[in-house]
Amino acid sequence: MPALHTELRPGRWGGGVEFRQLRFFVTLAEELHFGRAAAREHIVQSALSQQIQRLERELGVRLLDRSAHHVALTPAGAAFLAEARQVLASAQRAVAVAQQAGNPAPALQVGIVDAGYAGLLHIRVWPEGPNGPEGDHE
């Protein structure tokens, strides 16, 4: 079976496909109504329509069958929908991983105390403030 090759122009992902176009397409595919999809994305209907047309031009395939009162996915649109959802989910995971790596959660330290020492302990817990856990608390 011959390998499938998709040519990408230098410096452009998917030849110019944008994440927002993927998001708009997924929303429209879920709603199957331009007005509701535009409202969900907080954009005007004409802007949504233009972005979907640009996406179709960029891909070179029709993703939707449109009529005055009907929107349906084409076979290419149904196939693209599954992939677009995966790309968006992957992008969200990448953002979360980067944010977690940049802001690691403080480590939880746990200790075990022999029951014989319980009466001798005086435990106080303070939220970590600007001076850290060792700062002035009284």
N, C-alpha and C positions, 0 to 999 in steps of 0.2 A: 504494500500500500504506500503511495507517495506521501511524503511529509507535507503537512500544511504549513505554509509560511505566510506570516502576516508582516508586511513591510511597515515599519514605523519610521517616520521622518525624524532626523536628528533633533534632539531637544524637545520632542513632543511625545507625550504618552498617548498611545492609541491614535496618533495622528492629530490630536487636538481635543479628544474627549475630556470633559471636565467632570469632577466629582459632583458638582451641583447638577449637571445634566443627568448623571446616573440617579441621583436622589429624586429629581423631578420625574424621571421616567418611572421609577419604582412607585412613587406616589400615584402617578397617573394610572399605572397598571393596576394598582390596588383599588382605586376609585372608579376607573373606567368612565370618568366624567371630568372634563376640563375645568369646569367651574369649581367643583368640590376639591379637586387636586390643587388648583391655584390657591384656593382659600386655605387649605392645609399648609401650603408652602409660604403663605403670606406674600404672594405676588399676584399681579394682575393676570387674567386669563391669556391675554395676547402675548405676554412675556413667556408664559409657560409654553404656549403653542410654538413660539419662535425657537425656544431652546430645544424642544423636541424635534422640530424640523431640522435644526442645525445638527443635532445628534444623528438623525437619519441620514443626512447628507454626508456627514463625516464617516459613518459606517458603510454607506453605500447600499443600505437595505431599508425597506419599509418595516417599521416596528409595529405600526398601528393601522387598522382599517378604520377610517373615519367617515361618518355621514353627518347630516345635520343634527340628528338626535341619537347617534350611536357611536361608541368607541369600542373596538375589540383588538386584542393582540393578534398579530400575524404569527405564523409558526416561528419566524425569526425573532419576533418580539417576545414570545414565550421562552425561547431558549436564552435570549439576552437577559430577560428578567432574572432568571436563576443566577446567572453569572454576575449581574450588577449587584444583586443582594449580597453575594459572597464578597465582592470587592469592597462594598461599603462596610460590611461587618469587619473585614480584615483591616480596613483603615481605622475603624473605631478601636479595634484591639491594639493597633500600633500606637495610637494616641494614648490609650490607657497605660500601656507598657512604658512609654516614654515618660509620662507624668509620674508613674510610680517609681521609676528609676531616679527621677529628678527630685522626688520628695519621699524618701523612704519613711515608712512608719516607724515610730520609736519601738525599740525592742521591749518585749514584756519579759520581766525577770521574775522567776518563781523560786521560792525557797521552801524548805521543809524544816519545821521546828518541832523538836521533841516535846511531847505533851508536858513533861516535867518543867519546862521553861515557860509555859504559857502564862503563868501568873507574874513572871518577871518582865514580860514584854509590854511595852507601851508603843503602839503602832499608830502613826499618823500618815495620812496620804494627802498630798497637795497636788493640785493641777500644776502642770509645768507652765511657768510664767515667763516673762521676758528675761528674768535672771536665771532661768533654768530651774531644775528641781532642787538645787542647793541654795537658791536665793533666799532672801528674807521672807518669812512666812508669818511672823508674829506682829 
